[in-house]
């Protein structure tokens, strides 16, 4: 079993502090240097708009300042990560945004707004045909959002949450075992919601759906595939035992993938679309991925002598 050495850890820290976003610097300090959740929230607030949604390149592949459902889910990933309270202003405003932007007629949240076209963005975030691209939004981002509405239910109307959750679980039951990767990941975020009723049903379906898609070798991990660590994000995951070997392989792989500058880099690019802006987005992805990877390695006891 490989572990990240202290020298490699220090190299990663140096990259974050020298080149990372201030948000990721505060996330690093929260997880590794007893930094405060308040400092993370202060930085996260700069990405939240007056309507309560998040934008402003919080999702590095979407450069518009306008709020979007997908960027707001990223904001809530961080709010969940640091254990933000439901009554905090960022949380309350974010929940209000989700409630206000819910498309009642279709029972979904459009994943991106038209404004995405007015700024550089990754080719997979084109607004045109986005509903077709993302399965009419029936899972992505709906499943993840429903998880946050449950977790921070103090601000979510019961008359919206209960029928929406029931409809979503009915949809999950009707889906084939072979599911699209991003749909699986959205359901993982839903299932990780501690206050979600009947979460064991979601985990059972995810185990079936992930089995034919999950990467089982280092060679597969070089592509854009379902990483075991995306499915099993911590040793406490209900699927940790079932995919124990795949997770161990993935952890070894991540340790070996650290770059010479100390960072972990995306294994995707924007191709020839907005090449100059991609360099900015790439650096932001490196910032985020480096913190994310260090947190994961710490949770699985894969870093030498790191204490909090």
C-alpha positions in Angstrom: 0.0 0.0 0.0 1.4 3.3 -1.1 1.3 6.5 1.0 2.0 10.1 0.0 5.3 11.1 1.5 5.8 14.2 3.6 7.9 15.7 0.9 5.2 15.1 -1.7 2.6 16.5 0.7 4.7 19.6 1.2 5.0 20.0 -2.6 1.2 19.8 -2.9 0.8 22.4 -0.2 3.3 24.7 -1.9 1.4 24.5 -5.1 -1.9 25.4 -3.4 -0.4 28.3 -1.6 1.5 29.7 -4.5 -0.9 29.0 -7.4 -4.3 27.9 -5.9 -7.5 29.8 -5.6 -7.9 31.5 -2.2 -11.0 29.3 -1.7 -8.9 26.2 -2.0 -6.2 27.6 0.2 -8.8 28.1 2.9 -10.2 24.6 2.3 -6.6 23.2 2.7 -6.1 25.1 5.9 -9.5 23.9 7.3 -8.6 20.2 6.7 -4.9 20.2 7.5 -4.1 23.2 9.7 -7.1 23.7 11.9 -8.3 26.6 9.8 -11.8 27.9 10.3 -15.0 27.1 8.4 -15.7 30.8 8.6 -12.6 31.5 6.4 -13.8 29.1 3.8 -17.3 30.6 3.8 -15.8 34.1 3.4 -14.1 33.0 0.2 -17.0 31.0 -1.0 -19.3 34.1 -0.6 -17.4 35.8 -3.4 -18.8 33.3 -5.9 -22.5 33.8 -4.8 -24.7 36.2 -6.6 -27.5 38.4 -5.2 -30.1 35.8 -6.4 -28.5 33.2 -4.1 -27.1 31.1 -6.8 -23.4 30.5 -7.4 -21.5 31.4 -10.6 -18.4 33.5 -11.3 -16.3 30.5 -12.5 -16.8 28.5 -9.3 -17.2 25.7 -11.8 -14.0 26.4 -13.8 -15.4 25.2 -17.1 -18.2 27.8 -17.0 -16.9 31.3 -17.0 -20.1 33.3 -16.9 -20.8 35.4 -13.8 -24.5 34.4 -14.0 -25.8 31.8 -11.5 -26.4 28.3 -12.6 -27.7 25.1 -11.0 -24.5 23.2 -11.7 -22.3 25.9 -10.1 -24.6 26.1 -7.2 -24.3 22.4 -6.6 -20.5 22.9 -6.5 -21.1 25.6 -3.8 -23.2 23.2 -1.8 -20.5 20.5 -2.1 -18.2 22.8 -0.3 -20.9 23.8 2.3 -21.5 20.1 3.0 -17.7 19.5 3.1 -17.2 22.0 6.0 -20.4 21.2 7.8 -22.1 24.6 7.2 -25.2 25.3 9.3 -28.5 25.5 7.6 -29.1 28.9 9.0 -25.9 30.5 7.5 -26.6 33.2 5.0 -24.9 31.4 2.1 -26.9 28.3 2.7 -30.2 30.0 3.2 -29.7 32.1 0.0 -28.6 29.1 -1.9 -31.7 27.1 -0.9 -33.8 30.1 -1.9 -32.2 30.1 -5.3 -33.0 26.4 -5.8 -36.6 27.0 -4.8 -37.0 30.0 -7.0 -35.5 28.4 -10.1 -37.3 25.1 -9.9 -39.3 24.4 -13.1 -42.6 23.3 -11.7 -44.0 22.2 -15.1 -41.2 19.8 -15.7 -40.2 19.0 -12.2 -36.5 19.8 -12.8 -33.7 22.4 -12.7 -32.1 23.4 -16.0 -28.5 22.8 -15.5 -27.1 26.0 -17.1 -28.7 29.3 -18.1 -28.5 30.9 -21.6 -25.9 33.4 -20.3 -23.3 30.6 -20.4 -22.9 31.3 -24.1 -21.8 34.9 -23.4 -18.5 33.8 -21.8 -15.8 31.2 -22.5 -16.8 27.7 -21.5 -16.0 24.1 -22.1 -17.5 22.6 -25.3 -19.8 20.3 -23.2 -21.4 23.3 -21.6 -23.0 24.7 -24.7 -26.5 25.9 -23.9 -28.1 24.7 -27.1 -29.5 21.2 -26.7 -28.4 21.1 -23.1 -31.7 19.4 -22.1 -31.0 16.6 -24.6 -27.4 16.3 -23.5 -28.3 16.0 -19.8 -31.3 13.7 -20.1 -33.9 16.4 -19.6 -32.3 17.2 -16.2 -34.2 14.3 -14.6 -31.2 13.2 -12.7 -28.4 15.7 -13.4 -28.6 18.0 -11.5 -32.0 17.2 -9.9 -30.8 14.2 -7.7 -27.9 16.2 -6.2 -30.1 19.2 -5.5 -32.8 17.1 -3.8 -30.0 15.9 -1.5 -29.1 19.4 -0.5 -32.7 20.4 0.0 -33.0 17.4 2.5 -29.7 18.2 4.2 -30.6 21.9 4.7 -34.3 21.3 4.9 -34.9 24.3 7.3 -35.1 26.5 4.2 -36.9 24.0 1.8 -40.7 24.0 1.7 -42.2 20.7 2.7 -44.8 20.9 0.0 -41.9 20.9 -2.6 -39.5 18.5 -1.0 -41.7 15.5 -0.1 -43.3 15.0 -3.5 -40.1 15.8 -5.4 -38.1 13.2 -3.4 -40.8 10.6 -4.0 -40.8 11.3 -7.7 -37.1 11.1 -7.9 -36.9 7.8 -6.1 -39.6 6.4 -8.4 -37.5 7.6 -11.4 -34.5 5.8 -9.9 -36.5 2.6 -9.7 -37.5 2.8 -13.3 -33.9 3.4 -14.6 -31.9 0.5 -16.1 -28.9 -0.9 -14.1 -26.6 0.5 -16.7 -26.7 4.2 -16.0 -24.8 7.2 -17.4 -21.8 8.0 -15.3 -22.8 11.6 -14.3 -26.3 10.3 -13.3 -24.5 7.8 -11.0 -22.5 10.6 -9.5 -25.6 12.8 -8.9 -27.2 9.8 -7.1 -24.1 9.4 -5.0 -24.4 13.0 -3.8 -28.1 12.2 -3.0 -27.3 9.0 -1.2 -24.6 10.7 0.9 -27.2 12.9 2.4 -27.5 11.8 6.0 -31.0 12.9 6.5 -32.3 11.2 3.3 -35.1 8.6 4.0 -34.5 5.2 2.4 -31.0 6.0 1.3 -30.2 2.3 1.4 -32.4 1.8 -1.6 -30.3 4.4 -3.5 -27.0 2.7 -2.5 -28.4 -0.7 -3.6 -29.2 0.7 -7.1 -25.9 2.4 -7.3 -24.0 -0.8 -6.6 -25.7 -2.4 -9.5 -25.3 0.6 -11.8 -21.6 1.1 -11.0 -20.5 -2.6 -11.4 -20.2 -2.5 -15.2 -18.8 1.0 -15.3 -16.4 1.4 -12.5 -12.7 1.5 -13.5 -10.9 -1.7 -12.3 -7.3 -1.0 -13.6 -4.8 1.9 -13.7 -5.0 1.9 -17.5 -8.7 2.6 -17.4 -8.2 5.5 -15.0 -6.2 7.4 -17.6 -9.4 8.1 -19.4 -12.6 9.9 -18.3 -14.3 7.1 -16.5 -16.1 6.3 -13.2 -13.4 6.4 -10.6 -13.9 4.2 -7.6 -13.1 7.2 -5.4 -16.0 9.1 -6.9 -18.3 6.3 -5.9 -16.6 5.6 -2.6 -15.6 9.0 -1.3 -14.6 7.8 2.2 -14.0 4.6 4.2 -17.5 5.2 5.7 -19.3 4.7 2.4 -21.8 1.8 2.3 -20.0 0.6 -0.8 -16.5 0.7 0.6 -16.4 -3.1 1.3 -17.9 -4.0 -2.1 -15.4 -2.1 -4.1 -12.4 -2.3 -1.6 -9.9 -3.6 -4.3 -10.9 -0.9 -6.8 -10.6 1.8 -4.2 -7.1 0.6 -3.1 -6.0 0.6 -6.8 -7.4 4.1 -7.3 -5.6 5.4 -4.2 -2.3 4.0 -5.4 -3.0 5.5 -8.8 -3.7 9.0 -7.5 -0.5 9.0 -5.4 1.5 8.2 -8.6 -0.3 10.9 -10.6 1.0 13.8 -8.7 2.8 16.2 -11.0 6.3 17.6 -10.6 4.9 20.9 -9.5 3.0 19.2 -6.7 -0.4 19.4 -8.2 -3.0 17.0 -9.6 -4.2 18.0 -13.0 -7.4 17.3 -15.0 -7.2 14.5 -17.6 -9.4 16.5 -20.0 -9.2 19.8 -21.9 -11.3 22.1 -23.9 -9.6 21.1 -27.1 -9.2 24.1 -29.4 -12.1 26.1 -27.8 -11.0 29.2 -26.0 -7.3 28.1 -25.6 -6.2 31.1 -23.5 -9.1 30.8 -21.1 -8.5 27.1 -20.8 -5.1 27.8 -19.3 -6.8 29.8 -16.5 -9.5 27.1 -16.0 -6.8 24.4 -16.0 -5.0 26.1 -13.2 -8.2 26.4 -11.2 -8.9 22.7 -11.7 -5.4 21.9 -10.5 -6.1 24.0 -7.4 -9.4 22.2 -6.7 -8.2 18.7 -7.6 -5.1 19.0 -5.4 -7.1 19.9 -2.3 -9.7 17.3 -3.2 -7.0 14.6 -3.6 -5.2 15.5 -0.4 -8.5 15.3 1.6 -9.3 11.9 0.1 -5.8 10.5 0.8 -6.1 11.8 4.4 -9.5 10.2 4.9 -8.1 6.8 3.7 -4.9 7.1 5.8 -2.7 7.4 2.8 -0.5 10.4 3.9 2.5 9.9 6.1 2.1 11.5 9.5 -0.4 14.2 8.8 -2.4 15.3 11.8 -5.2 17.9 12.2 
